[in-house]
């Protein structure tokens, strides 16, 4: 997905609007009205050619045509013919401007009590389909991708119409502000977000839903955009300002502020499970006795680090002092979002006596390099997963931290999940009897755009530590090690099937434990559906466990024992800590035990490294895991 804006929201014609939009750093723009004083559907061939010149001159590409085609309720034949003629104008423009995505309507614009009834009135649905059929046929012939807006109709009505039309490429032009007070959202907000994100082909952001000073309901655009990203939205997120008449802002200023808000709400981490993105963060009222003396953090690396910076600001007993990234635009974005200083150089933070903790979220292969500098400067360190791309670097970090009496931790987020903690307790209590085996599969989609961005470090052995096993499956590798312990030996095969990268996009591995337990892994980043589809099954002589996330379903964890399944664990264990940052701050202030210290993080990396040693050096044969730090 990408950021765009309706060019006419500045209340300028395209010749004046395009330079302003380009000066904001936008690369896309949508056409609706004020295109040489007319709507985008009515351009002549010469005018279309002039639009192309203006786009090129200002470094812009067309995100979508925001047309008014079929925005009329159950019209007569004359009006239907007029709307078909407007569609022909869009086809001409699409052929020249290289964009085939069109916001459209569908002859259903009822007023009053009729709104919302299309999905439950088969006779009305058939009438709408019959009226719209000539436009649908022509749009399909021309290869247009139609996205129907929930304006004058509900998202549920759009969904019902899309199902009836049966064109998989077409979808929803989702204006969340139009639908936020709907019954569907109030019934189940998570399902509402997921359903609409999966249908969406474009998204509209209105100023009232984003700019607090305009007095509207500011809706959770960070969650909406994260859900759209996880659902695989490929089209524009377009600012449709709709600056209200009573606004204290000019149309240009309101549009610019909405663009800035949308940028700040943009997901920084790679897309994961769509349901996890859609669910609101669990809020727990927690107080720490050292809140009047919070631990001072600086966050380094502001891809995934942007989200972790927010976590620090929400952690009692922690204080975000600053952020750092080599890319100034990312540093500025996070600094401004959280109201802290930002730099592109780490040194000022290492010299700052108020900074106690350095939270490292750079490329995996640079974790150790940054950590060693921070430790040498006397700072405590926490890295994201994996600890580093090599066990050797992990060993250097652990030794230096222990030599200097500093705290070193690794942020493996699944260790703070009640489901994982409950599974671990079930294993330790003997719920499964003698453990026999299990399977773990992880199926996700990553595109070449993902691998090429930010300098192309992902999918490299040096900086990513490998491919899907190192970058994505490391969560599940650590989860199983946390619950079951470290295997005695592993074997692994890897392939690169669908991406032009150095490392693997498919990995299969087997773990063998000292007691004979066997675990099989399968991980791919070439799944055709954009999701985080994870399934884990474990069984022993007396019980079993299955958990599934993403993919075709999002089931809860289930336990089996005594000839019946239940969604209740033997004992539910709630996490003691809100996050790794919370645990780290408690360790520094009160000596709390770390959920994952440096030596434990090293054990998980040792498993991964043994898997890669099997794949690269032993032709898939067994390799012993050496989990403990050797004597220096």
C-alpha positions, 0 to 999 in steps of 0.5 A: 500500500502507498500514500496518496491524496485527492488532488482537488482537496486543496481546492486548486486545479491540477496545475497548481495542486501537483507542485504543492503535493510533490513538495510534501514528498508524496509520490502518488496523487488521485484524480477526481475533480478540478482537472482543468475545471472538470471531473476526471471522467470528462477529460479529452484526449489532449487534456489526458496527455496534459495530465500525464505531462504534469504528473511526470514534471512533478514526479508523481504517479496516479494512485487511483481515479476517484470517480463519481460513476454510478453515484445515483440511486436506481436511475432511469435508462437515460441516466444509466447511459450517461454513467456508461459514457463517463465510464468510457472517459475513464477507460480512455484516461486509464489507457494513457495514465497507466492506472486502472484502479477506479473508485466507483458506485453502483446505482444504490444511494438510498436515503433514510431507512433503506440504507443498509438493506441491500444485503438483505433484499434479494429483489433490490439486489437483482435490480441493482445488478441488472442496472449496473450490468452494462458498466460491469461488463465494460469495466471487465473488458477494459481491465479496470479494477473497481472499488465501491465506496461505502458512501451512501451505503454500508460496508456490508452492502458493498460486500454483498454486492461484490459477492453477487458480482463475483469479480475477485479483483474488485473490492471496497473503497473503504472510508472508515470515517463513514462507517465508524459508528456502524452496528457492525463495528460496535458488534465486533470491532476486530472482525469489522476491521479484518473483514473490511481490510480484506475487501479493501482495494483503497482506503480514504482518510478524512481530516475529521477522523485524523486531525483532533483540532477539527473536532471529529472522532479521531479513529485508530488509524494505526490499527486500521493501516496495520490491518490493511497492511497485514491483509495485503492492501496493494492500493492507495491510502488516500487523503480525502480531506473534506475540510469542514466549513467551520474549520480554522484551517485552510484546505491546503493546511488541513490536507497537509496535516492529514497527510502528516497524521497518516504518515505517523500512523503508517505501520513500520514493521513488516505485516504479520497476522491480520487479527493481531494487527486488528485487535486493540492492545490489551490495557492493564492498569499497572504501577511500578514503585520506581515510576518517579525514577524511570529508566531512560531509554534510547531506541536505535533503529526505527523500522520496527523500533518505531512501534517499540518506541511507543511501547516504551512511552506506555511502560510504567517506570520507563522513559523514552529519552530519544530515538536514533536511525541512520535515515534522518526521515525515519528518525525525524518521524519517530522523534516528532511522533513521541516528542523526543530528540532524534539523531542519526548518530549514536554517539550523543546518546552514549555520552548522555548520562541520563540514558541507561538503556539502549534498545537495539532494533537495527538489522539483525547482523548489526545488533552485536556491533551496536551493542558492543559500543553501548556496553563499552559506554556503560549502557545496559542493552536490550536487542530485538530478535534474533540476538544477532546473526551469529552465535560468535557475536552473541558470545562477545556481547554476553562476555562484555556485559558480564565483565562490566556488570551490565544487563543484557536482554533479548526481546522475544515478544511471545514470552509475554503471551498468556497462551505461550506461558500457559502452554509452558506451564502445561508441559512442565506440569506433566499434562502431556505425559511423556512428550512424543512430538509435534509440528510447527508450520509458518506460512507468510507472504513477503514480496520482492519490494519487502526484500529490496527496501531499506538497502536490501538487507533482508534475505541476506546471511550477513545482515538478516542472518538468513531468510524465513527461518531467521527473520520470521520463524525465529519467533516460533523457534524461540517459543518452542525452545522456551516451552520444551527446552533446547533440542539435542540435535537438529537437521535442516534443508532449505530452498529459495523458491520464489524470491531473488534473495541470497537466503531461503524462502522455504525451510524444513527442519527436525529437532530431536530431544534427549528424551526422544521427542521429535519436532518438525518445522516448516516455514515459507515466505512464499505463501500466496495469501498475505497472512501470518499463518502459524499452526502448532501441534504437540502431543504426548502419551496423555494429551495434545495441544493445537493452536492456529493463527491467521490463514483460513481461520483464527482458532483459539488454542485447544487442549486434549485430555481424557477423550475431550477437547477444551479451549481452557489450558490446565492452568492459565498463566497471565504474564507478569510483565507488560512487555520486554521493556517493562521486564527490563526496567524492573530488572534494572530498578529492582533486580527482577529476573529477566524473561530472556537474558543474553545467555538465553537469547544465545541458546535460541541463536545456537539452535538456529545456527545449528539448523543452518549448519546442517543445511549449508555444511552437512547436506541436511544431516544431523548437527548437535546444538551447543547452547551454552557459552563456552569458556573464554 
